[in-house]
């Protein structure tokens, strides 16, 4: 089985007051949440 690495970046958006996750490896991925823990669950 081939291993695939995916990079997801999480950044704090000060203006919106949320964490935002995105990835160049997954087209269309755009997730946001008020806490890092909630962001992890949504991913």
PDB file of N, CA, C and O in Angstrom, chain B, residues numbered from 101:
ATOM      1  N   UNK B 101       0.844  -1.178   0.000  1.00  0.00           N
ATOM      2  CA  UNK B 101       0.000   0.000   0.000  1.00  0.00           C
ATOM      3  C   UNK B 101       0.889   1.241   0.000  1.00  0.00           C
ATOM      4  O   UNK B 101       1.871   1.311   0.739  1.00  0.00           O
ATOM      5  N   UNK B 102       0.543   2.201  -0.819  1.00  0.00           N
ATOM      6  CA  UNK B 102       1.310   3.435  -0.937  1.00  0.00           C
ATOM      7  C   UNK B 102       0.891   4.430   0.145  1.00  0.00           C
ATOM      8  O   UNK B 102      -0.297   4.593   0.421  1.00  0.00           O
ATOM      9  N   UNK B 103       1.870   5.089   0.752  1.00  0.00           N
ATOM     10  CA  UNK B 103       1.611   6.118   1.753  1.00  0.00           C
ATOM     11  C   UNK B 103       1.518   7.476   1.066  1.00  0.00           C
ATOM     12  O   UNK B 103       2.353   7.815   0.228  1.00  0.00           O
ATOM     13  N   UNK B 104       0.505   8.242   1.423  1.00  0.00           N
ATOM     14  CA  UNK B 104       0.302   9.577   0.863  1.00  0.00           C
ATOM     15  C   UNK B 104       0.385  10.590   1.998  1.00  0.00           C
ATOM     16  O   UNK B 104      -0.261  10.429   3.034  1.00  0.00           O
ATOM     17  N   UNK B 105       1.177  11.626   1.798  1.00  0.00           N
ATOM     18  CA  UNK B 105       1.281  12.699   2.791  1.00  0.00           C
ATOM     19  C   UNK B 105       0.425  13.880   2.349  1.00  0.00           C
ATOM     20  O   UNK B 105       0.451  14.285   1.187  1.00  0.00           O
ATOM     21  N   UNK B 106      -0.329  14.421   3.292  1.00  0.00           N
ATOM     22  CA  UNK B 106      -1.177  15.580   3.026  1.00  0.00           C
ATOM     23  C   UNK B 106      -0.835  16.649   4.058  1.00  0.00           C
ATOM     24  O   UNK B 106      -0.792  16.373   5.257  1.00  0.00           O
ATOM     25  N   UNK B 107      -0.595  17.855   3.592  1.00  0.00           N
ATOM     26  CA  UNK B 107      -0.282  18.970   4.489  1.00  0.00           C
ATOM     27  C   UNK B 107      -1.512  19.859   4.608  1.00  0.00           C
ATOM     28  O   UNK B 107      -2.058  20.337   3.614  1.00  0.00           O
ATOM     29  N   UNK B 108      -1.934  20.067   5.853  1.00  0.00           N
ATOM     30  CA  UNK B 108      -3.048  20.968   6.146  1.00  0.00           C
ATOM     31  C   UNK B 108      -2.498  22.081   7.027  1.00  0.00           C
ATOM     32  O   UNK B 108      -1.863  21.814   8.048  1.00  0.00           O
ATOM     33  N   UNK B 109      -2.736  23.306   6.641  1.00  0.00           N
ATOM     34  CA  UNK B 109      -2.251  24.462   7.404  1.00  0.00           C
ATOM     35  C   UNK B 109      -3.408  25.081   8.184  1.00  0.00           C
ATOM     36  O   UNK B 109      -4.507  25.262   7.659  1.00  0.00           O
ATOM     37  N   UNK B 110      -3.138  25.397   9.438  1.00  0.00           N
ATOM     38  CA  UNK B 110      -4.134  26.059  10.281  1.00  0.00           C
ATOM     39  C   UNK B 110      -3.585  27.415  10.696  1.00  0.00           C
ATOM     40  O   UNK B 110      -2.483  27.510  11.236  1.00  0.00           O
ATOM     41  N   UNK B 111      -4.351  28.451  10.442  1.00  0.00           N
ATOM     42  CA  UNK B 111      -3.944  29.818  10.765  1.00  0.00           C
ATOM     43  C   UNK B 111      -5.057  30.511  11.541  1.00  0.00           C
ATOM     44  O   UNK B 111      -6.240  30.273  11.298  1.00  0.00           O
ATOM     45  N   UNK B 112      -4.663  31.367  12.475  1.00  0.00           N
ATOM     46  CA  UNK B 112      -5.634  32.159  13.230  1.00  0.00           C
ATOM     47  C   UNK B 112      -5.977  33.398  12.422  1.00  0.00           C
ATOM     48  O   UNK B 112      -5.084  34.162  12.056  1.00  0.00           O
ATOM     49  N   UNK B 113      -7.253  33.609  12.138  1.00  0.00           N
ATOM     50  CA  UNK B 113      -7.731  34.796  11.437  1.00  0.00           C
ATOM     51  C   UNK B 113      -8.208  35.784  12.500  1.00  0.00           C
ATOM     52  O   UNK B 113      -9.323  35.671  13.010  1.00  0.00           O
ATOM     53  N   UNK B 114      -7.368  36.733  12.818  1.00  0.00           N
ATOM     54  CA  UNK B 114      -7.643  37.700  13.888  1.00  0.00           C
ATOM     55  C   UNK B 114      -8.920  38.493  13.612  1.00  0.00           C
ATOM     56  O   UNK B 114      -9.730  38.712  14.513  1.00  0.00           O
ATOM     57  N   UNK B 115      -9.091  38.915  12.379  1.00  0.00           N
ATOM     58  CA  UNK B 115     -10.249  39.737  12.019  1.00  0.00           C
ATOM     59  C   UNK B 115     -11.568  38.973  12.184  1.00  0.00           C
ATOM     60  O   UNK B 115     -12.548  39.517  12.693  1.00  0.00           O
ATOM     61  N   UNK B 116     -11.584  37.710  11.749  1.00  0.00           N
ATOM     62  CA  UNK B 116     -12.801  36.893  11.841  1.00  0.00           C
ATOM     63  C   UNK B 116     -12.941  36.216  13.203  1.00  0.00           C
ATOM     64  O   UNK B 116     -14.036  35.806  13.589  1.00  0.00           O
ATOM     65  N   UNK B 117     -11.825  36.102  13.930  1.00  0.00           N
ATOM     66  CA  UNK B 117     -11.851  35.464  15.241  1.00  0.00           C
ATOM     67  C   UNK B 117     -12.020  33.958  15.190  1.00  0.00           C
ATOM     68  O   UNK B 117     -12.629  33.361  16.078  1.00  0.00           O
ATOM     69  N   UNK B 118     -11.471  33.339  14.132  1.00  0.00           N
ATOM     70  CA  UNK B 118     -11.583  31.888  13.973  1.00  0.00           C
ATOM     71  C   UNK B 118     -10.273  31.299  13.459  1.00  0.00           C
ATOM     72  O   UNK B 118      -9.435  32.000  12.891  1.00  0.00           O
ATOM     73  N   UNK B 119     -10.118  29.981  13.675  1.00  0.00           N
ATOM     74  CA  UNK B 119      -9.029  29.229  13.068  1.00  0.00           C
ATOM     75  C   UNK B 119      -9.487  28.796  11.683  1.00  0.00           C
ATOM     76  O   UNK B 119     -10.632  28.378  11.508  1.00  0.00           O
ATOM     77  N   UNK B 120      -8.601  28.894  10.701  1.00  0.00           N
ATOM     78  CA  UNK B 120      -8.915  28.521   9.326  1.00  0.00           C
ATOM     79  C   UNK B 120      -7.917  27.471   8.865  1.00  0.00           C
ATOM     80  O   UNK B 120      -6.706  27.659   8.985  1.00  0.00           O
ATOM     81  N   UNK B 121      -8.433  26.360   8.334  1.00  0.00           N
ATOM     82  CA  UNK B 121      -7.578  25.297   7.812  1.00  0.00           C
ATOM     83  C   UNK B 121      -7.757  25.219   6.305  1.00  0.00           C
ATOM     84  O   UNK B 121      -8.870  25.316   5.789  1.00  0.00           O
ATOM     85  N   UNK B 122      -6.637  25.043   5.609  1.00  0.00           N
ATOM     86  CA  UNK B 122      -6.681  24.888   4.160  1.00  0.00           C
ATOM     87  C   UNK B 122      -5.531  23.987   3.737  1.00  0.00           C
ATOM     88  O   UNK B 122      -4.611  23.725   4.513  1.00  0.00           O
ATOM     89  N   UNK B 123      -5.596  23.515   2.489  1.00  0.00           N
ATOM     90  CA  UNK B 123      -4.553  22.626   1.998  1.00  0.00           C
ATOM     91  C   UNK B 123      -4.451  22.727   0.487  1.00  0.00           C
ATOM     92  O   UNK B 123      -5.465  22.780  -0.210  1.00  0.00           O
ATOM     93  N   UNK B 124      -3.229  22.754  -0.015  1.00  0.00           N
ATOM     94  CA  UNK B 124      -3.004  22.694  -1.457  1.00  0.00           C
ATOM     95  C   UNK B 124      -3.147  21.257  -1.939  1.00  0.00           C
ATOM     96  O   UNK B 124      -3.293  21.012  -3.137  1.00  0.00           O
ATOM     97  N   UNK B 125      -3.104  20.302  -1.004  1.00  0.00           N
ATOM     98  CA  UNK B 125      -3.177  18.884  -1.349  1.00  0.00           C
ATOM     99  C   UNK B 125      -4.611  18.379  -1.492  1.00  0.00           C
ATOM    100  O   UNK B 125      -4.837  17.320  -2.077  1.00  0.00           O
ATOM    101  N   UNK B 126      -5.582  19.128  -0.961  1.00  0.00           N
ATOM    102  CA  UNK B 126      -6.989  18.722  -1.025  1.00  0.00           C
ATOM    103  C   UNK B 126      -7.776  19.878  -1.634  1.00  0.00           C
ATOM    104  O   UNK B 126      -8.035  20.881  -0.970  1.00  0.00           O
ATOM    105  N   UNK B 127      -8.152  19.730  -2.892  1.00  0.00           N
ATOM    106  CA  UNK B 127      -8.893  20.792  -3.576  1.00  0.00           C
ATOM    107  C   UNK B 127     -10.186  21.119  -2.843  1.00  0.00           C
ATOM    108  O   UNK B 127     -10.956  20.225  -2.491  1.00  0.00           O
ATOM    109  N   UNK B 128     -10.412  22.393  -2.619  1.00  0.00           N
ATOM    110  CA  UNK B 128     -11.650  22.842  -2.019  1.00  0.00           C
ATOM    111  C   UNK B 128     -11.712  22.793  -0.506  1.00  0.00           C
ATOM    112  O   UNK B 128     -12.726  23.179   0.077  1.00  0.00           O
ATOM    113  N   UNK B 129     -10.648  22.324   0.153  1.00  0.00           N
ATOM    114  CA  UNK B 129     -10.679  22.266   1.615  1.00  0.00           C
ATOM    115  C   UNK B 129     -10.614  23.675   2.183  1.00  0.00           C
ATOM    116  O   UNK B 129      -9.659  24.415   1.943  1.00  0.00           O
ATOM    117  N   UNK B 130     -11.634  24.030   2.933  1.00  0.00           N
ATOM    118  CA  UNK B 130     -11.675  25.314   3.632  1.00  0.00           C
ATOM    119  C   UNK B 130     -12.561  25.112   4.853  1.00  0.00           C
ATOM    120  O   UNK B 130     -13.786  25.066   4.745  1.00  0.00           O
ATOM    121  N   UNK B 131     -11.926  24.993   6.017  1.00  0.00           N
ATOM    122  CA  UNK B 131     -12.644  24.718   7.257  1.00  0.00           C
ATOM    123  C   UNK B 131     -12.289  25.806   8.257  1.00  0.00           C
ATOM    124  O   UNK B 131     -11.138  26.235   8.333  1.00  0.00           O
ATOM    125  N   UNK B 132     -13.277  26.252   9.023  1.00  0.00           N
ATOM    126  CA  UNK B 132     -12.992  27.232  10.068  1.00  0.00           C
ATOM    127  C   UNK B 132     -13.736  26.853  11.336  1.00  0.00           C
ATOM    128  O   UNK B 132     -14.775  26.194  11.291  1.00  0.00           O
ATOM    129  N   UNK B 133     -13.181  27.282  12.478  1.00  0.00           N
ATOM    130  CA  UNK B 133     -13.780  26.986  13.777  1.00  0.00           C
ATOM    131  C   UNK B 133     -13.256  27.967  14.811  1.00  0.00           C
ATOM    132  O   UNK B 133     -12.213  28.593  14.624  1.00  0.00           O
ATOM    133  N   UNK B 134     -13.994  28.091  15.900  1.00  0.00           N
ATOM    134  CA  UNK B 134     -13.642  29.029  16.960  1.00  0.00           C
ATOM    135  C   UNK B 134     -12.469  28.550  17.812  1.00  0.00           C
ATOM    136  O   UNK B 134     -11.766  29.369  18.405  1.00  0.00           O
ATOM    137  N   UNK B 135     -12.247  27.235  17.882  1.00  0.00           N
ATOM    138  CA  UNK B 135     -11.138  26.681  18.666  1.00  0.00           C
ATOM    139  C   UNK B 135     -10.370  25.664  17.834  1.00  0.00           C
ATOM    140  O   UNK B 135     -10.889  25.131  16.854  1.00  0.00           O
ATOM    141  N   UNK B 136      -9.126  25.400  18.234  1.00  0.00           N
ATOM    142  CA  UNK B 136      -8.309  24.400  17.542  1.00  0.00           C
ATOM    143  C   UNK B 136      -8.942  23.018  17.691  1.00  0.00           C
ATOM    144  O   UNK B 136      -8.943  22.226  16.749  1.00  0.00           O
ATOM    145  N   UNK B 137      -9.476  22.735  18.870  1.00  0.00           N
ATOM    146  CA  UNK B 137     -10.099  21.431  19.114  1.00  0.00           C
ATOM    147  C   UNK B 137     -11.288  21.195  18.178  1.00  0.00           C
ATOM    148  O   UNK B 137     -11.443  20.105  17.627  1.00  0.00           O
ATOM    149  N   UNK B 138     -12.111  22.204  18.004  1.00  0.00           N
ATOM    150  CA  UNK B 138     -13.252  22.087  17.100  1.00  0.00           C
ATOM    151  C   UNK B 138     -12.781  21.978  15.653  1.00  0.00           C
ATOM    152  O   UNK B 138     -13.376  21.252  14.857  1.00  0.00           O
ATOM    153  N   UNK B 139     -11.727  22.691  15.317  1.00  0.00           N
ATOM    154  CA  UNK B 139     -11.164  22.607  13.972  1.00  0.00           C
ATOM    155  C   UNK B 139     -10.700  21.184  13.683  1.00  0.00           C
ATOM    156  O   UNK B 139     -10.963  20.655  12.603  1.00  0.00           O
ATOM    157  N   UNK B 140     -10.012  20.557  14.637  1.00  0.00           N
ATOM    158  CA  UNK B 140      -9.557  19.173  14.469  1.00  0.00           C
ATOM    159  C   UNK B 140     -10.736  18.236  14.240  1.00  0.00           C
ATOM    160  O   UNK B 140     -10.665  17.353  13.385  1.00  0.00           O
ATOM    161  N   UNK B 141     -11.807  18.413  14.981  1.00  0.00           N
ATOM    162  CA  UNK B 141     -12.987  17.557  14.816  1.00  0.00           C
ATOM    163  C   UNK B 141     -13.604  17.734  13.437  1.00  0.00           C
ATOM    164  O   UNK B 141     -14.062  16.766  12.830  1.00  0.00           O
ATOM    165  N   UNK B 142     -13.617  18.954  12.947  1.00  0.00           N
ATOM    166  CA  UNK B 142     -14.223  19.224  11.639  1.00  0.00           C
ATOM    167  C   UNK B 142     -13.375  18.696  10.488  1.00  0.00           C
ATOM    168  O   UNK B 142     -13.889  18.414   9.405  1.00  0.00           O
ATOM    169  N   UNK B 143     -12.084  18.564  10.727  1.00  0.00           N
ATOM    170  CA  UNK B 143     -11.216  18.019   9.689  1.00  0.00           C
ATOM    171  C   UNK B 143     -11.400  16.525   9.584  1.00  0.00           C
ATOM    172  O   UNK B 143     -10.752  15.879   8.760  1.00  0.00           O
TER     173      UNK B 143
END
